[in-house]
Structures are given as C-alpha cells and as structure tokens.
Amino acid sequence: MPHKAGFVNIVGKPNAGKSTLMNILVGERLSIITSKAQTTRHRILGIVNTDDYQIVYSDTPGMLTPKYKMHEGMMGSVNDALFDADVLLLVVDVREPEPIEAHTLAKIKKTTAKVLVILNKIDLADDALLASLEAYWKNELPAAEIIKISALKNKNVDRVLKRTLKALPVHEPFYPKDALTDRNERFFVSEIIREKILLFYKKEIPYSVEVVVESFKEAETIIRIRAEIFVARDSQKAILIGEKGLALKKVGVAARKDMEKFLGKQVHLELFVKVDKDWRDSEQKLKRYGYL
C-alpha cells in the first residue's frame, strides 16, 4: 500500500469544539480545553504516525473579529490554515446561530483542500435542526462532505479519520516517525498555566494574561520551572495573586500536578505576576510571544 501523508487543518469559531476533536484524533492532550472563548491562541501541530500514513493535524485559534494586534496575529494563522491544507476540517457548533463569518466562508470556497464540515455537539440538537444545517452547508459548500459528531462523547469521530485518510495524498512523511508535535516542552508548560487561569478566573483576567517560561532546568529527578504571568493592569495583578497569595497558589498547585503528568517527572514551579500594559498591542512583544 502506498504511504500517505498530509496536513489536516482544523478551523472554526471559539467554543466549536476544535481542540477536543484535535486531542481525540491525535490521541494526546495537546490543546488546552475550557468553556471560555479564545482558549486556543497559537496554531499547534499534532502528528499521528502509522506504517501506512502520517497525518499532521493543526489546531488553530477560534475565528473572531480582532480587537488587538494579538488577535490579528491569531487570525493570521487561521488564514494560513485555510490555504495550506490537504484536508480542511471546518468544525461547527450546531447551536451557533452564526457558524462562520461571510469573509471566512468566501475564503473556504476558494480553497483547493478537501473540506469536511464537522457538525459538532449533535447530542444537543434535534433532528429538525440537524436537517436544516445539512441543507445550509450543502448549499454553501456543495463539494464538501458533512459529518455529524459529538467530539466530547467521541461519537462518530472515527468517521472523520476514515474520510480524512481517503482524502490524503500519497506522500512520504513530512516529520520523523516518532514526532508528536512541533512545540517544545516550554510551550506546553505555559499553556498548562494559562489553562488554569482560564478555569479559575472570570471576566477579563484570562484574556489579559500571557505566560512566559523564563527558566526550565531539568535534573535527574526533578524539573525546576520559573514562569512569569503578564497582565494588563495593576488591579488584575491583585486579583490574580489574591489575598495572601492564595489564588495564585491554587493556580500553581493545579498546574504543577498536570505538568508532572505531562513531563513524567517531579516539578518545582515558581510563578511571578507582572504588569505589562501594552503587551497585546506591542509588535515587538507579540513577536517574542510567538503571535507574529
């Protein structure tokens, strides 16, 4: 059997369930998942290898209207994903009244990739709604294939894999056969910390935060990590730290436990909170943080 390999890019609006689908398809928890919008900020590759194929999945930030330069950088990676894929998975929340912006749909109509429209969260919709959505997408993207799933319940996700494999081109692997992702351990450590902030804080705090791993020192039995959390205002710093530092300690304890599972080693974690008022609109800082 000829070897297949290709790039499968996953796009959709915030909270459509892209990251849940990505993690199931890859078989590893690479993308952080919360119920809040803008959970995914960076494009993350997850690589699946067998003797017969290599699938390079790409999870992208949720599609949104930019408010900051940071958002512009996030949407730049989404735009790239629309055109550099062999297969494009457009994930749609069946409850979303406006599943995609007109300008993004226009771009998808121009892509040369095989498009699979993934109607997600079908367990939350009735037959009439699903029928209307199928009719809508058949009209908008006649060449696309429509697959109805529940990523959270892992229902029909195997069909996504089957249809993806059918659409992949014959090609040699793009990455070494033992590769899982293009990101390093520091990236996933920072994402684990950011996930806990998304889970534990409300309102604007999670969206004003950037996490930078300043030090990652690995010894035989322990990894010592120092991370800095940047916020936009002094008031946000006070909330993030909490009374007597208890709120930040809660973040640190939860993050450390997940890091130890991910890294397979004991972790000593130090967290520091700093104010950087313009980081979301500073081109220099956004380049440093990987947005541009």
N, C-alpha and C positions, 0 to 999 in steps of 0.2 A: 504494500500500500504506500503511495507517495506521501511524504511528510508534508503536513500543512502548518502554516504559521501566519499570524496576522494580528492586527491591532483592533481591539473592540472597545470603543469609547462609549461611556455611559453618561448621558446628559438628562437634565430635567430641572424642574423648579425646586426650590427648597422644600424639604419635607415630602418629596415624592417617593422616597424610599430607595434612592440610588445607592447609598452606602451600605444599607442592609443587603441589597441584591449583590453588590460587589463582594462583600465579605463571604456570602454563601457560595458564589461562583468560584472564588479563589480558594475557599476552604480555610481562610485565616482571617483574623480580625485586624485588618489593616486600616480601614477607615473608621474614625470615631463616629458614634451614633448617639444623638439626643433628639428630643422632640422640638428643639428650637431651630429656627431658620439660620442659615449661614454657618451650620456646623462644619461643613467642608469648605476650607479656604484655598487649598492647594490641589493641584492635579496629582493624583497618586496612582502609580502603576502597580498592578498585582499580576504576577506571571504564573501561569499554570502550564506544567510540562508533563507530557507522557511520551512514550516511544513514537507515537504517531502524530502528535501535534504540539504546538506551543501557542497558547493564547495570551496576549498581552492586554489585559483589561486596564482601563483608565477611568478612574472616578474623578469627576470634575466638580467645581463649586456649583451650587444651585443657581439657576439663571435669575437675575434680578436687575433692577434699574440702579446704576451706580450713584452713590452719594459722596463717595470719597475716591481718591486716587487708588486706594487699596481695592475698592470694588472694581475699578477699571482694569486693574491688573488681573483680578479674579475672572472677570468676563473675557479678558484676552485669552485665557487658557481654554475657556468654553468655546470661543470662536475657532480656535485652532483645532479643537476636538471635532468640530463639525466637518472638517475637511481632510484630516489626516488619518481617517479610519478606514479599515476594510469593512467593518460592520459597526453600525451606529445603533445603540440601544437608547431609544427615547422613552424614559420612564415617566408615566403619567399617574398622578393620584386621581382615582376615579371620582373623588369628592371635590376636586378642584374645579370651580366654575370657569376659570380662565387657564386652561392647562399649559398654554405656551403663548409667548408674545408673537405678534404678527411678523415682526422683522426676523425673529429667530426661525419661525416656520418657513419664511421665504428662503432663508439660507439652507435649511434642511432640504428643501425642494430642489436645490441646485447641487447637492452632494452626489458624488459618484459611489458612495458607500452603500452597502445593503442596509436598509433601515428596518429595524424591528420596533414596532410601537408596543411598549410593555404597559398594559393597563394593570396597575398595581392596586392592592388593597381591595380586591374583589369581594372579600368576605364582608365588606362594609357597604356593599351596593346591591340593589335588587336587579332582577333580570331586565326590567324596562330601561333602567339607567345604562346598563352594560350594552344593551342593544343600540341605544341612541349614540353611545360613544363609539361603538364599532362603525356605525353608519357615518359618523362625523369623520373619523380617521380614514375610512375607505375613500371618502370624497376628497379629503385634503391631500392624502398621500397614497394614491392608487397602487403604486408599486411596492408599498411597504407591507410587511406581514404583521398581523396583530396577534399578540399573545396575552392572555388574561392570567394574572398570577396573584398570589399573596406572598410577598417576599418574607414578611415577618413569620408566617406559618410554613414557609418553604413549600408552598403549593404551586405546582406546575413550573417551578424553576428549572427542572430537568429539561423541559421542552425548550427553554431559552438556550441551554447549552447545545442541544441537538440541532436547532436551527442555525445557531452560530457556527458550529462545526461544518455544516453543509455549505455555508457561505464563504468560509475561509479559503484563501488561495493556496495552491501548492507552493511551498517555500521552505527554505532551511530556517532553523531557529535564529531569531534576532538577538537573543541573550543566552548566556551559558545555561545549560540544562538544570543547574542547581540554584538558579536565581529565583527569588520570590518577589522582589520589588526593586525599584530604582532608588529608594530612600534609605538613608542610614539610620543607625540606632538613635542618634541625637534627635532626628526629626520625630520619631515615634514617641520618644520621651516627652518632647514639648507638646505633642498632640494629646498625650495622656493627661498632662497637667491641664491643658485647655479644656479637655472634655469634662474634668471635674468642676472647673469653674462654670462651664455651661450648665452643669447639673445642679450646682449648689447655690447659684446666684440668679437674681431676677433683673428685669428691666434692662438698662443699658450696660451694666457691668460686663457681661460676657462678650459684648460686641466692641467694647473699648479696649480689650485685652490683647496683648501679643506676648508670647512666651519665648524666651531665648535661653538655650542651654549654654551657659558660659564655661562650664567645666564638666568633663566626663572622664573620670580616671578609673580604670579597671585594674583591680588587683586579683590575686588568685581566688579569693573567697568573697570579695565584695566590690561593688561599683559605687564610687563616690560621685554624686552629681550635684552641681550648683546651677540653679536656674533663676533667671530674673523675669519677673512679670511686669510688663509695662502697661500703665493705664493712662487715660487722657486728663484726669483731674485729681486734685488732692482729695476731694470728697470720695471719689471712687477708691482711692488708696485706703482710706479709713474703713470703708465698707468691706473691702477685700480682706484686710487684716483682721477686722473685727475686734471686739472688746478683749483686751489682754492677749490678742493674737490667736484667739480660739478658732475663728473662721478659717484663717489661713492654715492653721494646724490641721483642721479637718480635711482641707484640700490635700495637704501633704501626705497625710496618713493614707487616704484613699488612693492617691496617685502612686505612692510607693508600693502598695500591695499589687497594683496592676503592672507596675514596672518589673517587679520581681517575677511575676508570672511570665511576662513577655521576654525578659532577659535571661531568665533561668538562673538568677544569682541574687544574693542579698544586696539590697540597695540602701545607701545612706543618702538622703535627699535634703538639701537646703534650699529654701525658697526665699526670695527677696522681692519686695514690691517697690517700683519706682514710677515716677510721673514723667511722661513724655507727651506733652500736649498736642504735638502736630504729627505724630508718627504715621497716622493714616493718610496724611496728605503730603508727606515728605518723600520725594522721589528717591533720595539717597538712602533713607531708612527702609523704604519698601524694597529696594534692590537688595539690601542686606538681608531682609527677612524672606526673600525669595518670591515676592509678588510680581516683580518686573524683570 
